[in-house]
């Protein structure tokens, strides 16, 4: 998934992509004041909220969006069966009802999920939202011309793998039943205890078939949320939203909908966005960003200004930056070599290269250090803060490399503070102390992504990252370590090419659990078990620091997205 701003899974990076990217930690937003900027005044309705972004809000069709928890701007227009809890910190990592009366009722070993819609739900034109509209909205996401959304429904729904959408197959999916206008039932081909999380994706937004205009629907999608689209210029470069008069707060406990109007302007250079938010002149006083972080230099300047520092929202998103090994490539086929590199890593220098401790937190586990993921502390190859080169040399000697060895580290040339040259150089310097000479292979971002995500070309030693589709260990561990998800002729994310029956079986066992707290514990234990194989070297989890205008009130940053939730913001 990507970073908080784009927030999708196939991270080549939640910039989230840090365009989180759609941007998680045993820490929630550590120094975030929930109502920073609000003073003693209670948030009031009215005014215009301005959103200043680098990336356009393109593909504004619920079928094509790939979001986490429904996204930020999209969730103002598209309501779904469930949604994320709009609260600060760890409480915000919970899934709660949205259009439905609950988070779903499982049966038949979590292969059948039933939802009942709330009464009185309406679209922007005043017509009633029905279960058939949700079924149709999901089915149109299978159409090739509307692809791009989360892939789970194709894998999970019975018949989903072969279905081509309602434009080609008007019969629809038999695995989605709508016995009446308020009931919808999903039949899955395997147990999925985390279905309530998936139901937060925009593919679960209702779409009235009579108003579907295919690929042009994104220009004016029919709103089920508190705001409707009044203009969409240049494929999401400028979006203007105004109130949906038929939305009722009595059916929506999550969205506050304080502003009368929301003006989303994109294509702005990140430095300009931060300068405008810093100055807070004119309409910029009531502005936020959903995709632009403060960089190291900007953060240093802001930290020295008390007034500006009070207008920085801090958050964490479930995201891990790591070194990946391909054990089919020598010398990384030898576990002792992988362990030696794990011991040699200097995480202090890596974090400095990532922008410093304010923007990155050291990681020794693959799962983010957040309770909802099942975070279980472990450090199988303790390197301390600055590495353990002597232990690394000892292991290399046992592996037959008494005089050291030379390896190549593949990385991206993109200046993203994640997989970029600064991180690679920090690793190169640390491994040199252990007798490992590292040659750097820097590639342009597209070439880098193509190379590391192909089984045929995957290098032996490279930088990688992964972000969560929802705050759980499932979408974090399964794509990377489930052997059945290895893709031989397409985009592959199982970087260690691990196909361990015991791991695969435990993934299946956890997926059957509908007690998400119990599932989290099992995901944490599985992470610890897999970590013993040294298929990755976790490096750090990013921290998101974003400015907002001086008139912004009611700042809420949850551990689900790690960024300011504009559904809660007031400007008066």
C-alpha positions in Angstrom: 0.0 0.0 0.0 1.1 3.5 -0.4 1.6 6.4 2.0 -1.0 8.5 3.8 -1.7 10.8 1.0 -2.3 8.5 -1.8 -2.8 5.7 0.6 -2.8 2.5 -1.3 -1.1 -0.9 -0.9 1.3 -1.3 -3.7 3.8 0.9 -2.2 6.6 1.9 -4.3 5.4 4.5 -1.7 1.7 5.3 1.3 6.3 10.5 -1.8 3.0 8.4 0.2 3.5 6.6 -2.2 5.8 9.3 1.4 2.4 10.3 -0.9 1.1 8.2 2.5 0.9 7.0 1.9 -0.9 7.1 2.8 1.3 7.5 5.6 2.0 3.4 12.9 3.6 2.8 16.2 3.1 1.6 19.9 3.0 5.2 19.8 0.2 7.1 18.3 0.9 10.7 17.4 3.4 11.4 20.0 3.3 15.1 20.4 0.0 15.9 18.6 -2.4 18.1 20.5 -5.8 16.7 19.5 -7.4 20.2 19.2 -4.3 22.2 18.4 -5.1 25.5 16.9 -8.6 25.5 18.4 -7.8 27.5 21.5 -10.7 27.6 23.9 -13.2 28.1 21.1 -15.5 25.3 20.2 -15.4 24.3 16.5 -18.2 26.0 14.5 -19.8 25.2 11.2 -19.1 27.4 8.2 -16.3 28.8 6.1 -14.1 27.3 3.4 -11.3 24.7 4.0 -8.5 24.9 1.5 -6.4 21.9 0.8 -3.0 22.5 -0.7 -1.5 19.3 -2.3 1.4 18.2 -4.5 -0.4 15.3 -6.1 -3.8 15.6 -7.9 -6.8 13.7 -6.5 -7.0 11.7 -9.8 -9.2 8.6 -10.5 -11.9 10.1 -8.3 -14.1 7.1 -8.9 -14.8 4.8 -6.0 -14.1 1.8 -8.1 -10.6 3.0 -9.1 -9.4 4.5 -5.8 -7.0 2.5 -3.7 -7.2 4.0 -0.2 -6.7 3.1 3.4 -9.8 3.5 5.5 -11.6 5.2 2.7 -9.0 7.8 2.1 -9.0 11.5 3.2 -10.7 13.6 0.6 -12.6 10.6 -0.9 -14.3 9.8 2.4 -16.0 13.2 2.4 -17.9 12.1 -0.7 -18.0 8.3 -0.5 -19.5 6.5 2.5 -18.8 2.8 2.8 -20.2 -0.1 4.8 -17.6 0.4 7.5 -15.0 3.1 8.1 -12.1 4.0 10.3 -12.7 5.4 13.8 -12.1 9.2 13.6 -10.2 9.6 16.8 -6.6 10.4 17.8 -3.9 7.8 18.2 -4.5 4.2 18.8 -8.3 4.5 19.2 -8.4 5.6 15.5 -7.0 2.3 14.4 -10.4 0.6 15.1 -13.0 -0.2 12.4 -16.5 1.1 13.0 -19.9 1.1 11.2 -20.6 3.6 8.5 -23.5 2.9 6.2 -24.1 -0.3 8.1 -25.5 -0.7 11.5 -22.5 -2.7 12.7 -19.1 -4.0 11.4 -20.6 -7.1 9.9 -22.0 -10.4 11.2 -19.9 -13.5 10.3 -21.2 -17.0 9.8 -20.0 -20.3 8.4 -16.5 -19.9 9.7 -16.2 -16.3 8.5 -16.9 -17.2 4.9 -20.3 -15.4 5.0 -20.7 -11.8 6.1 -24.0 -10.1 6.5 -24.6 -6.3 6.8 -27.8 -4.3 7.4 -27.9 -0.7 6.2 -29.1 2.1 8.4 -32.5 3.6 7.6 -32.8 7.0 6.0 -29.6 7.0 4.0 -29.8 9.3 0.9 -27.7 10.4 -2.0 -27.1 14.0 -2.9 -30.3 14.0 -5.1 -32.5 12.8 -2.2 -33.0 9.3 -3.5 -32.6 6.4 -1.1 -29.4 4.4 -0.9 -30.1 0.7 -1.2 -28.1 -2.6 -0.8 -28.4 -3.1 -4.5 -26.4 0.1 -5.1 -23.6 -1.2 -2.9 -23.6 -4.5 -4.8 -23.5 -2.6 -8.1 -20.7 -0.3 -6.9 -18.6 -3.4 -6.0 -19.4 -5.1 -9.3 -18.3 -2.2 -11.5 -14.9 -2.2 -9.7 -14.3 -5.5 -11.6 -14.6 -3.8 -15.0 -11.2 -3.5 -16.7 -11.7 0.1 -17.6 -12.3 0.9 -13.9 -9.4 -1.1 -12.5 -6.9 0.3 -9.9 -8.7 -0.4 -6.6 -7.8 -2.9 -3.9 -7.5 -6.4 -5.3 -8.9 -8.3 -2.4 -12.5 -8.7 -3.7 -11.3 -10.5 -6.8 -9.5 -13.0 -4.6 -12.0 -13.3 -1.8 -15.5 -13.4 -3.4 -16.7 -16.6 -4.9 -16.6 -16.2 -8.6 -14.6 -13.0 -8.3 -11.5 -14.3 -10.2 -13.4 -14.7 -13.4 -16.0 -11.9 -13.2 -15.5 -9.0 -15.7 -17.9 -6.4 -14.3 -21.5 -5.4 -15.1 -20.8 -3.8 -18.5 -19.9 -7.2 -19.9 -21.8 -9.5 -17.5 -25.1 -7.9 -16.4 -26.0 -11.0 -14.4 -23.7 -9.8 -11.6 -22.0 -11.8 -8.9 -24.1 -14.5 -7.2 -21.7 -14.3 -4.2 -23.3 -10.9 -3.3 -26.9 -11.2 -2.3 -29.4 -8.4 -1.6 -32.5 -10.1 -0.2 -34.0 -6.6 0.5 -33.1 -3.0 0.2 -31.3 -2.9 3.6 -29.5 -6.3 3.6 -26.4 -7.4 1.8 -24.7 -10.7 2.1 -21.2 -11.6 0.9 -20.1 -15.2 0.2 -16.3 -15.7 0.4 -14.2 -18.7 -0.9 -12.2 -18.8 2.3 -12.5 -17.5 5.9 -11.6 -13.8 6.2 -12.0 -12.5 9.7 -10.7 -9.0 8.6 -13.6 -8.5 6.1 -14.8 -5.5 8.2 -11.5 -3.7 7.4 -11.9 -4.4 3.7 -15.4 -2.9 3.8 -13.8 0.5 4.5 -12.4 0.6 0.9 -14.2 2.9 -1.5 -15.3 0.0 -3.7 -18.0 -0.5 -1.0 -19.4 2.9 -1.7 -23.0 2.8 -3.2 -23.3 3.7 -6.9 -26.8 4.1 -8.4 -26.8 2.1 -11.7 -29.0 4.7 -13.4 -26.4 7.4 -12.8 -23.3 5.4 -13.8 -21.5 7.1 -16.6 -18.6 4.6 -16.8 -15.2 6.2 -17.0 -16.7 9.7 -16.8 -18.4 8.9 -13.5 -15.3 10.4 -11.7 -16.2 13.9 -13.0 -19.4 13.9 -10.9 -19.8 10.8 -8.7 -23.1 10.7 -6.8 -22.3 11.6 -3.2 -23.4 9.5 -0.2 -21.2 11.6 2.2 -21.4 15.0 3.7 -20.0 16.8 0.6 -20.8 16.6 -3.2 -18.5 17.4 -6.1 -19.4 20.6 -7.8 -16.3 20.8 -10.0 -13.5 18.5 -11.0 -10.8 20.1 -13.2 -8.0 18.4 -15.0 -8.5 14.9 -13.5 -8.5 15.9 -9.9 -6.0 18.8 -10.0 -8.8 21.1 -8.7 -11.7 19.7 -6.8 -14.4 21.8 -5.2 -16.8 20.2 -2.8 -19.9 21.7 -1.2 -22.4 20.4 1.3 -24.7 17.5 0.4 -28.0 18.8 1.8 -29.4 15.2 2.1 -26.5 13.9 4.3 -27.7 13.5 7.8 -25.4 13.6 10.8 -27.9 11.3 12.6 -26.7 8.5 10.3 -23.0 9.4 10.4 -21.2 9.4 13.8 -17.8 9.8 12.2 -17.7 12.8 9.9 -18.1 16.2 11.5 -18.5 18.2 8.3 -17.8 21.6 9.8 -16.8 23.6 6.7 -19.4 24.7 4.1 -17.0 24.3 1.2 -13.7 22.4 0.6 -11.4 23.6 -2.2 -8.7 21.1 -3.1 -5.8 22.6 -5.1 -3.0 20.3 -6.4 0.1 20.5 -8.5 1.8 22.8 -6.0 5.5 22.3 -5.2 6.0 20.9 -1.8 8.2 23.7 -0.7 5.6 26.2 -1.8 2.9 24.4 0.2 5.0 24.5 3.4 5.8 28.1 2.9 2.2 29.1 2.3 1.1 27.1 5.4 3.9 28.6 7.4 2.9 32.2 6.4 -0.8 31.5 6.8 -1.8 34.6 4.8 -5.3 35.2 3.5 -7.1 32.0 2.6 -4.0 30.0 3.5 -4.8 30.6 7.2 -7.7 28.1 6.7 -5.6 25.6 4.8 -4.2 22.1 5.3 -2.3 19.5 3.2 -3.1 15.8 2.9 0.1 14.8 1.1 3.1 17.0 2.0 5.4 16.4 4.8 8.0 18.7 6.4 11.5 17.8 5.3 14.5 17.9 7.7 15.5 21.5 6.8 12.0 22.8 7.1 11.4 20.9 10.3 14.5 22.5 11.8 13.3 25.9 11.0 9.8 25.2 12.3 11.1 23.8 15.5 12.8 27.0 16.3 9.5 29.0 16.1 7.1 28.4 18.9 4.0 29.6 17.0 4.9 27.4 14.0 5.8 24.4 16.1 2.3 24.5 17.7 0.9 24.1 14.2 2.6 20.8 13.3 0.6 17.6 13.4 2.6 14.5 14.2 1.4 11.0 13.2 2.3 7.5 12.4 1.1 5.2 9.6 1.7 1.5 9.5 4.8 1.5 7.3 8.2 -0.1 7.4 11.4 0.7 5.5 13.8 -2.3 5.3 16.6 -4.2 3.5 15.3 -7.1 1.5 17.4 -10.2 0.6 16.8 -12.7 -2.2 18.0 -16.0 -0.8 18.3 -17.5 -4.2 21.1 -15.1 -5.1 24.6 -15.8 -3.7 25.9 -15.1 -1.1 22.5 -14.3 0.4 21.5 -17.9 0.2 23.6 -18.4 3.3 21.7 -17.3 6.4 24.9 -16.4 8.2 25.6 -13.7 5.6 22.1 -12.3 6.1 22.6 -12.4 9.8 26.0 -10.7 9.6 24.5 -7.8 7.6 21.7 -7.6 10.2 24.3 -7.2 13.0 26.4 -4.7 11.0 23.6 -2.2 10.4 24.0 1.2 12.1 20.5 2.4 12.6 21.5 5.7 14.0 23.2 6.7 10.7 20.3 5.3 8.7 17.8 7.4 10.7 20.0 10.5 10.3 20.0 9.8 6.5 16.2 9.6 6.7 15.9 13.0 8.2 16.6 12.5 11.8 14.8 11.0 14.8 11.9 13.4 14.4 11.0 11.9 11.1 12.0 8.3 11.6 12.0 5.7 14.4 14.3 2.7 14.6 12.8 -0.7 13.7 13.9 -4.2 14.7 10.6 -5.8 13.9 8.9 -6.1 10.5 5.5 -5.2 11.8 5.1 -1.5 12.8 5.2 -0.9 16.5 1.5 -0.4 16.9 -0.8 -2.5 19.0 -3.4 -3.0 16.2 -0.8 -4.7 14.1 0.0 -7.1 16.9 3.4 -5.5 17.5 5.6 -8.0 19.5 9.0 -6.6 20.4 12.0 -8.7 19.3 15.6 -8.1 18.1 17.0 -11.3 16.9 20.3 -9.8 15.8 21.0 -7.0 18.3 23.2 -4.4 16.7 22.6 -1.6 19.3 22.3 1.9 18.1 25.4 1.9 15.9 25.9 -1.7 14.7 27.9 -4.6 15.9 30.7 -5.1 13.3 32.6 -7.6 15.4 29.7 -10.0 15.6 29.2 -9.5 11.9 32.8 -10.5 11.2 32.5 -13.6 13.3 29.5 -14.8 11.3 31.2 -14.0 8.0 34.1 -16.1 9.1 31.8 -19.0 9.9 30.3 -18.5 6.4 33.7 -18.8 4.8 34.3 -15.1 4.3 37.2 -14.5 6.7 38.6 -11.8 4.5 35.3 -10.1 4.0 33.2 -10.0 0.8 31.8 -7.6 -1.8 28.1 -7.2 -2.5 25.9 -4.9 -4.5 23.0 -2.9 -3.0 20.2 -1.8 -5.3 18.3 1.4 -4.4 16.2 4.1 -6.0 17.6 7.5 -7.0 14.4 9.2 -6.0 14.9 11.7 -3.2 12.4 10.1 -0.9 14.5 9.6 2.3 13.4 5.9 2.1 15.1 3.9 -0.6 17.3 6.7 -1.8 21.1 7.3 -2.1 21.3 8.8 1.4 20.0 5.6 3.0 22.1 3.4 0.8 25.3 5.3 1.6 24.6 5.0 5.4 24.4 1.2 4.9 27.5 1.1 2.8 29.5 2.9 5.5 28.2 0.7 8.3 29.0 -2.6 6.4 32.5 -1.4 5.6 33.3 -1.6 9.3 32.4 -5.3 9.2 34.6 -6.0 6.2 31.8 -5.9 3.7 32.4 -3.8 0.6 29.1 -2.5 -0.8 28.8 -1.3 -4.4 25.7 0.9 -4.9 23.4 0.3 -7.9 21.2 3.4 -8.1 18.3 3.2 -10.5 15.6 5.6 -11.7 12.5 5.1 -9.7 10.5 3.2 -12.4 13.4 1.0 -13.3 14.0 0.3 -9.6 10.4 -0.7 -9.0 10.3 -2.9 -12.1 13.5 -4.7 -11.1 12.8 -5.4 -7.5 9.2 -6.5 -8.1 10.0 -9.1 -10.8 11.0 -12.7 -9.7 13.2 -12.9 -12.8 15.2 -9.7 -12.1 15.0 -9.3 -8.3 18.5 -8.5 -7.0 20.0 -10.2 -4.0 20.3 -7.2 -1.8 18.1 -4.1 -2.1 16.1 -1.4 -0.2 12.3 -1.8 0.1 9.3 -0.6 2.0 5.7 -1.7 2.7 2.6 0.1 4.0 -0.7 -1.2 5.4 -4.0 -1.3 3.6 -5.5 -1.3 7.1 -4.0 -1.4 10.6 -3.5 -5.2 11.0 -0.8 -7.7 10.6 -2.7 -9.5 7.8 -2.1 -7.1 4.9 1.4 -6.5 6.2 2.7 -10.1 6.5 0.7 -12.0 3.9 1.8 -10.2 0.7 5.4 -10.3 1.8 5.7 -13.8 3.3 2.8 -16.0 2.0 4.4 -18.3 -0.5 1.1 -18.6 -2.4 1.3 -14.9 -3.2 4.6 -15.2 -5.1 3.8 -13.9 -8.6 6.1 -15.5 -11.2 5.0 -13.4 -14.2 3.9 -10.1 -12.7 4.4 -7.7 -9.8 5.8 -9.8 -6.9 6.1 -8.5 -3.3 7.2 -11.6 -1.5 10.8 -10.3 -1.7 12.3 -13.3 0.2 10.5 -15.7 -2.0 9.5 -17.5 1.2 7.1 -20.5 0.7 7.0 -22.1 4.1 4.0 -24.4 4.7 4.0 -23.6 8.5 3.9 -19.9 7.7 1.2 -20.3 5.1 -0.9 -22.5 7.4 -0.7 -20.0 10.2 -1.8 -17.2 7.9 -4.9 -19.2 7.1 -5.5 -20.0 10.7 -5.3 -16.3 11.7 -7.6 -15.3 8.8 -10.4 -17.4 10.3 -10.4 -15.4 13.5 -13.1 -12.7 13.9 -11.7 -11.7 17.3 -9.3 -9.0 15.9 -7.5 -8.6 19.2 -6.7 -12.3 19.3 -5.7 -12.2 15.6 -3.3 -9.3 16.4 -1.5 -11.4 19.0 -1.0 -14.2 16.4 0.2 -11.8 13.8 2.9 -10.5 16.2 4.0 -14.1 17.1 4.2 -14.9 13.4 6.3 -11.8 12.7 8.7 -12.9 15.4 9.0 -16.4 14.0 9.6 -15.2 10.4 12.2 -12.7 11.7 14.5 -15.5 12.8 15.2 -16.3 9.1 16.7 -12.8 8.5 14.9 -12.4 5.1 14.7 -8.7 5.9 16.5 -6.1 8.0 13.9 -3.7 9.4 15.4 -0.2 9.4 12.8 2.4 10.4 9.2 3.5 10.6 8.5 7.0 9.2 7.0 9.8 11.3 4.7 12.3 9.6 5.1 16.0 10.4 2.7 18.3 8.6 1.9 22.0 9.0 -1.6 23.4 9.0 -2.9 27.0 8.8 -3.4 29.2 11.9 -7.2 29.1 11.7 -7.5 25.3 11.6 -9.3 23.8 14.6 -10.1 20.3 15.8 -7.0 18.5 14.5 -7.4 14.7 14.7 -4.6 12.3 13.7 -5.2 8.6 14.0 -2.8 5.7 13.9 -4.8 4.4 10.9 -3.7 7.1 8.5 -1.0 9.0 10.5 -2.2 12.3 9.0 -4.7 15.0 9.8 -8.3 13.8 9.1 -10.1 16.6 7.2 -13.5 15.1 8.0 -12.9 16.5 11.6 -11.4 19.9 10.7 -13.2 23.2 11.4 -12.1 26.7 10.2 -14.2 28.8 12.5 
